Amino acid sequence: MTTNTIRDVFPYLRVRDANAAIVFYCQAFGAVEKFLLEKPGGRIGHAEVGFGNFTVMLSDEYPEHGIQGPEAYGGTGSSVHPHVDDVDAMTQQAVDAGTELVMDPQNQFYGERSLKVRDPFGHEWLLESQIEDLSHDEIQRRFTAMLGESDQPSS
């Protein structure tokens, strides 16, 4: 049996207006457009946007092929999760650009400060900055302490 090694994993977002999404992601998160395939008529078939050293791919919706964004379903079942140097500054930048603050910034038991925003295209972004360097054992200890008896199975 041969094994394959995964070299990269790319989030692939589907949106109703890819051109507007690219402009928005550049304003909200400091992203950079890297590559764009535009069909005659203006719909984006494929785009690549750089977020630091990482790439997010996106396209316009193509409902005729079953390709739709979260707005078509009334929400999203996933989140894009960037780690940033200063989550509070990135939050302000994203909110100023038009994201909706879904969860206020707060310090978490696992040593990160996090928040959640929803972009105008229906995608959720969980932004985080590291505030403590913790071992896995310490994170588990804090998680267990936080849950206390409330998460015990009932008999």
PLY file of the C-alpha trace (Angstrom):
ply
format ascii 1.0
element vertex 155
property float x
property float y
property float z
element edge 154
property int vertex1
property int vertex2
end_header
0.00 0.00 0.00
1.40 3.38 -0.98
0.95 6.39 1.22
0.23 9.90 0.14
1.36 12.91 2.09
-0.93 15.91 2.31
1.13 18.98 1.43
-1.48 21.72 1.93
-5.09 22.22 2.98
-6.94 25.23 1.60
-10.24 26.60 2.87
-12.49 27.13 -0.16
-15.23 29.70 0.36
-18.27 30.09 -1.86
-19.84 33.54 -1.91
-22.56 35.44 -3.75
-20.18 38.18 -4.91
-16.57 37.02 -5.08
-15.24 40.36 -6.36
-16.78 42.15 -3.37
-15.52 39.41 -1.02
-11.95 39.81 -2.24
-12.07 43.57 -1.70
-13.66 43.02 1.71
-11.10 40.43 2.88
-8.28 42.79 1.85
-9.83 45.60 3.92
-10.97 43.53 6.90
-8.00 41.18 7.30
-5.18 42.67 5.23
-5.42 39.87 2.67
-3.82 40.13 -0.79
-5.34 38.92 -4.06
-2.98 36.33 -5.56
-4.84 34.78 -8.50
-8.17 35.24 -10.26
-10.07 33.38 -13.00
-12.98 35.43 -14.26
-15.58 34.03 -16.62
-16.98 36.16 -19.45
-19.82 38.03 -17.83
-17.88 38.68 -14.63
-18.47 35.66 -12.38
-15.38 34.44 -10.57
-14.66 30.78 -11.25
-11.68 30.63 -8.89
-9.65 33.07 -6.81
-6.79 32.76 -4.36
-6.34 35.29 -1.58
-3.26 35.42 0.65
-3.63 35.78 4.41
-0.03 36.02 5.57
1.64 32.75 4.56
-1.70 31.01 3.93
-4.07 30.90 1.00
-7.87 30.91 1.04
-9.59 30.01 -2.21
-13.01 31.30 -3.19
-15.48 31.49 -6.03
-18.82 32.93 -6.87
-21.87 30.77 -6.33
-22.84 28.48 -9.18
-26.27 27.20 -8.08
-26.69 25.44 -11.42
-23.82 23.17 -10.29
-24.83 22.93 -6.61
-22.18 25.44 -5.52
-23.66 27.88 -3.01
-22.46 29.98 -0.12
-23.78 30.08 3.44
-26.41 32.71 2.65
-28.25 30.10 0.55
-28.57 27.91 3.66
-29.15 30.57 6.30
-25.78 30.06 8.01
-22.51 28.19 7.95
-21.34 24.94 9.45
-17.67 25.89 9.58
-15.34 28.71 10.56
-12.11 30.15 9.22
-9.69 30.32 12.15
-6.76 32.74 11.73
-4.25 33.24 14.53
-3.08 36.87 14.55
-0.54 38.95 16.47
-3.11 41.36 17.98
-6.65 40.04 18.02
-8.11 43.26 19.40
-6.59 45.36 16.60
-7.68 42.83 13.96
-11.19 42.83 15.45
-11.43 46.59 15.13
-10.14 46.46 11.56
-12.65 43.73 10.64
-15.59 45.48 12.32
-14.67 48.79 10.67
-14.70 46.98 7.31
-18.20 45.60 7.96
-18.01 42.28 9.80
-20.62 41.57 12.46
-19.20 40.88 15.91
-20.77 37.56 16.96
-18.71 36.90 20.12
-16.88 39.64 22.02
-13.12 39.22 22.54
-12.39 37.22 25.67
-9.48 35.39 27.28
-9.90 31.62 27.01
-8.83 28.80 29.36
-6.52 27.41 26.65
-4.28 30.49 26.66
-5.68 32.46 23.77
-7.77 35.60 23.40
-10.53 34.94 20.89
-13.62 36.33 19.25
-15.95 35.50 16.42
-17.12 37.70 13.53
-19.38 37.00 10.55
-18.47 38.54 7.23
-21.09 40.07 4.90
-21.03 36.85 2.83
-22.13 34.61 5.72
-18.76 33.09 6.71
-17.68 33.02 10.35
-14.13 33.89 11.36
-12.75 32.81 14.74
-9.82 35.16 15.40
-7.30 34.34 18.13
-4.03 35.57 19.64
-1.90 33.57 22.03
-1.68 35.15 25.50
-0.16 32.23 27.46
2.15 29.36 26.56
0.46 26.31 28.12
1.16 22.59 28.06
-1.56 20.21 26.88
-1.81 18.91 30.44
-2.48 22.42 31.79
-5.11 23.06 29.12
-6.82 19.76 30.04
-6.65 20.63 33.76
-8.28 24.01 33.13
-10.90 22.47 30.83
-11.80 19.85 33.43
-11.97 22.49 36.17
-14.15 24.72 34.01
-16.61 21.91 33.33
-16.73 20.76 36.94
-19.58 18.35 37.58
-21.85 19.88 34.92
-20.48 17.67 32.11
-20.70 14.32 33.88
-22.84 11.66 32.17
-26.11 10.98 33.92
-26.76 7.46 35.16
0 1
1 2
2 3
3 4
4 5
5 6
6 7
7 8
8 9
9 10
10 11
11 12
12 13
13 14
14 15
15 16
16 17
17 18
18 19
19 20
20 21
21 22
22 23
23 24
24 25
25 26
26 27
27 28
28 29
29 30
30 31
31 32
32 33
33 34
34 35
35 36
36 37
37 38
38 39
39 40
40 41
41 42
42 43
43 44
44 45
45 46
46 47
47 48
48 49
49 50
50 51
51 52
52 53
53 54
54 55
55 56
56 57
57 58
58 59
59 60
60 61
61 62
62 63
63 64
64 65
65 66
66 67
67 68
68 69
69 70
70 71
71 72
72 73
73 74
74 75
75 76
76 77
77 78
78 79
79 80
80 81
81 82
82 83
83 84
84 85
85 86
86 87
87 88
88 89
89 90
90 91
91 92
92 93
93 94
94 95
95 96
96 97
97 98
98 99
99 100
100 101
101 102
102 103
103 104
104 105
105 106
106 107
107 108
108 109
109 110
110 111
111 112
112 113
113 114
114 115
115 116
116 117
117 118
118 119
119 120
120 121
121 122
122 123
123 124
124 125
125 126
126 127
127 128
128 129
129 130
130 131
131 132
132 133
133 134
134 135
135 136
136 137
137 138
138 139
139 140
140 141
141 142
142 143
143 144
144 145
145 146
146 147
147 148
148 149
149 150
150 151
151 152
152 153
153 154
